Amino acid sequence: MQLVKKRLLQLMIVLLLLSVSTFTLMKLAPGDPVLSILRADELMVTKADEAKLRQDLGFDRPLLVQYGQWMSGVLRLDLGKSYANGKPVWDEMMRRLPTTIQLTAGGLVVMLLISVPLGTIAARYPGRWPDQVSRMLALIGASIPGFWLGLLLIYFFAYKLQLLPSMGKGTFSQMILPSLTLGFSMAAVYARLLRTGLLESLSQDYIRAARARGVAEWRVLSLHAFRAALLPVVTVFGMNIGNLLAGSVVIETLFSWPGLGSMALEAIFGRDYPVIQGYVLLTGVFVVVMNLLVDLSYSLIDPRIRLGRKGALQ
């Protein structure tokens, strides 16, 4: 309970700092959103029109007042309206969020299907040919940028072989290529982490004791060593969850996937500041919440951590 309170306090601090920095950076960004909006209408723009729109958007007020009004709306889940289409930012993000979660889940499934067998086999046969093959695949996966891998998959499977679609969302087949691109890029790192964690846990005394008692090797590996090896993997995953969202921006743009990432990129090019600010805040909340879940999962993965906390409380 103490950990949850601490993380909630951190969430409030992170949101405050994110809101201030994001609001300030949007004001310092080059270009004038008022002129961008007026030019988008392709009408003759007069000084009166510019002044009226600036007043309607509240840009004629002091920055502190603008921030206070925007922050009060954030607390009510009102992130303003998009400059591009006039729709509420919160509604638009909630409409696209399930699409991004679907892509992220697909990437995680691919990552687990690749990294767990590779890391386990490499740790089971260290220094032998399965370990060498695992290292080679991990090196290839870590060396290829995500966008380049996506282009290769599109070229071979969509253009040459014409087996899978390369763009859009709606069917399972349209999800395969972006999930492979996102998951393979992550699998290389986590396969090496899992291998290192398994090698360390397999050298512990309680593993030797389990083997001496005649426990089957698959039980030693899956029930004892594997759980302890997950701790560094889960830790790095919690630290890199922001990179996962950042990677989805590239993948969504490459495969025309209508998620939060593509929405954010369109907002950046169109200087749609309310959408950018809402995306940054939502990403910050997601990162803090995921780190909280990671911390809470430690006691489930390794019971020794739970006993340590009880001892500390006593």
Secondary structure, DSSP 8 states (H G I E B T S, - for coil): -HHHHHHHHHHHHHHHHHHHHHHHHHHHSSS-HHHHHHHHTTS---HHHHHHHHHHTTTTS-HHHHHHHHHHHHHTT---B-TTT--BHHHHHHHHHHHHHHHHHHHHHHHHHHHHHHHHHHHHSTTSHHHHHHHHHHHHHHHS-HHHHHHHHIIIIIIIS--S--S-SSSSHHHHHHHHHHHHHHHHHHHHHHHHHHHHHHTSHHHHHHHHTT--HHHIIIIIIHHHHHHHHHHHHHHTHHHHHHHHHHHHHHTT--SHHHHHHHHHHTT-HHHHHHHHHHHHHHHHHHHHHHHHHHHHH-HHHHHHHHHHH-
